[in-house]
Amino acid sequence: MDVSSVGAMTPHAVSGASWGGPPQQKMSNLFAAIDTAGVGSITQPQLAQAFQTHKPPVVFQQQGPAAIFAKLDPKTTGSVSKEDFITGMTELMVSLRAAPVAAAATPKPEATLAKAATVLGELGAPGSILNQKV
């Protein structure tokens, strides 16, 4: 058997997932990196450490490790299984990445008030409808 082609295998063929794989695979790989003891669950301190070493996306950094862990462990058991981690993080990725888009579409109250004040000021300006003599 010729083994010279073994080194030419792509990461996809070896690992079963490419670097651009589905979120579930990425979360599974991340869980394995966090669960260094291989016990099948992670704790909040382990997640906090992962935040420092793995540089999560900005939307996750803004939430912070304690808030993320609370969402992954709603029953406050103190640990999160691999299955719950993968499911929870995948859902969080979708919701947190969608949140900035929704926030950008909703005008801020101060912007709405400023626009209203501008419009009212224009209505009361000399020559406007409100200042017309009848």
C-alpha positions as CSV (number, residue, x, y, z in Angstrom):
1,M,0.0,0.0,0.0
2,D,1.3,3.4,-0.9
3,V,1.1,5.9,2.0
4,S,2.7,8.8,0.2
5,S,-0.7,10.4,-0.4
6,V,-1.6,10.4,3.3
7,G,0.1,13.7,3.9
8,A,-1.9,15.2,1.0
9,M,-5.3,14.7,2.8
10,T,-7.3,17.8,3.4
11,P,-8.3,18.7,7.0
12,H,-11.9,18.0,5.9
13,A,-11.1,14.4,5.0
14,V,-9.2,13.9,8.2
15,S,-11.5,15.6,10.8
16,G,-14.8,15.2,9.1
17,A,-15.3,18.9,9.1
18,S,-13.7,21.8,7.3
19,W,-12.7,25.1,8.9
20,G,-15.8,26.6,7.5
21,G,-18.0,23.8,8.9
22,P,-21.4,24.1,10.4
23,P,-21.8,26.0,13.7
24,Q,-22.5,22.8,15.6
25,Q,-19.1,21.4,14.5
26,K,-17.4,24.6,15.5
27,M,-19.1,24.6,18.9
28,S,-18.2,20.9,19.4
29,N,-14.6,21.7,18.7
30,L,-14.7,24.7,21.1
31,F,-16.3,22.6,23.8
32,A,-13.5,20.1,23.4
33,A,-10.9,22.9,23.8
34,I,-12.6,24.2,26.9
35,D,-13.2,20.8,28.5
36,T,-9.5,20.0,28.8
37,A,-10.1,17.4,31.4
38,G,-12.5,15.5,29.1
39,V,-15.2,15.2,31.8
40,G,-18.0,16.0,29.3
41,S,-19.1,19.2,31.0
42,I,-17.7,22.7,31.6
43,T,-18.0,25.2,34.4
44,Q,-18.3,29.0,34.5
45,P,-14.6,29.5,35.4
46,Q,-13.7,27.3,32.4
47,L,-15.8,29.4,30.1
48,A,-14.4,32.6,31.6
49,Q,-10.9,31.2,30.9
50,A,-11.9,30.4,27.3
51,F,-13.1,34.0,26.8
52,Q,-9.5,35.1,27.6
53,T,-7.7,32.5,25.4
54,H,-10.0,31.9,22.5
55,K,-11.1,35.5,21.7
56,P,-14.8,35.1,21.1
57,P,-16.7,37.3,18.6
58,V,-17.5,40.8,19.8
59,V,-21.2,40.1,20.4
60,F,-20.2,37.4,22.9
61,Q,-17.6,39.6,24.5
62,Q,-20.2,42.3,25.0
63,Q,-22.4,39.8,26.9
64,G,-19.5,38.5,29.0
65,P,-18.8,34.9,30.2
66,A,-21.1,35.1,33.2
67,A,-24.1,36.1,31.1
68,I,-23.4,33.6,28.4
69,F,-22.9,30.8,31.0
70,A,-26.2,31.8,32.7
71,K,-28.0,31.4,29.3
72,L,-26.3,28.0,28.8
73,D,-27.2,26.9,32.4
74,P,-30.7,28.2,33.0
75,K,-31.3,25.6,35.8
76,T,-28.1,26.9,37.6
77,T,-26.6,23.4,38.0
78,G,-23.1,24.9,37.8
79,S,-22.0,22.9,34.7
80,V,-23.0,22.6,31.1
81,S,-23.0,19.4,29.1
82,K,-21.5,19.2,25.6
83,E,-25.0,18.7,24.1
84,D,-26.4,21.7,26.0
85,F,-23.3,23.8,25.1
86,I,-23.6,23.1,21.4
87,T,-27.3,23.7,21.3
88,G,-27.2,26.8,23.5
89,M,-24.2,28.4,21.8
90,T,-25.6,27.8,18.3
91,E,-28.9,29.5,19.4
92,L,-27.0,32.3,21.0
93,M,-24.9,32.9,17.9
94,V,-28.1,33.4,15.9
95,S,-29.8,35.6,18.4
96,L,-26.8,37.8,19.4
97,R,-25.7,38.3,15.8
98,A,-29.3,39.3,14.8
99,A,-29.6,41.7,17.8
100,P,-27.4,44.5,16.3
101,V,-29.4,44.5,13.1
102,A,-32.7,44.8,15.0
103,A,-31.2,47.6,17.3
104,A,-29.9,49.5,14.3
105,A,-33.4,49.4,12.7
106,T,-35.1,50.9,15.8
107,P,-34.5,54.6,16.2
108,K,-33.1,55.7,19.5
109,P,-35.6,57.9,21.6
110,E,-33.2,60.8,21.6
111,A,-33.0,60.8,17.8
112,T,-36.7,60.7,17.6
113,L,-37.1,63.6,20.0
114,A,-34.5,65.6,18.2
115,K,-36.2,65.1,14.8
116,A,-39.6,66.0,16.4
117,A,-38.1,69.2,17.8
118,T,-36.7,70.1,14.4
119,V,-40.0,69.6,12.7
120,L,-41.9,71.6,15.3
121,G,-39.3,74.4,15.0
122,E,-39.7,74.5,11.3
123,L,-43.5,74.7,11.7
124,G,-43.2,77.7,14.0
125,A,-40.7,79.5,11.8
126,P,-41.7,82.9,10.3
127,G,-43.7,82.2,7.1
128,S,-44.7,78.7,8.1
129,I,-48.3,77.5,8.2
130,L,-48.5,78.2,12.0
131,N,-47.5,81.8,11.6
132,Q,-49.8,82.7,8.6
133,K,-52.3,85.4,9.3
134,V,-55.8,84.5,8.4
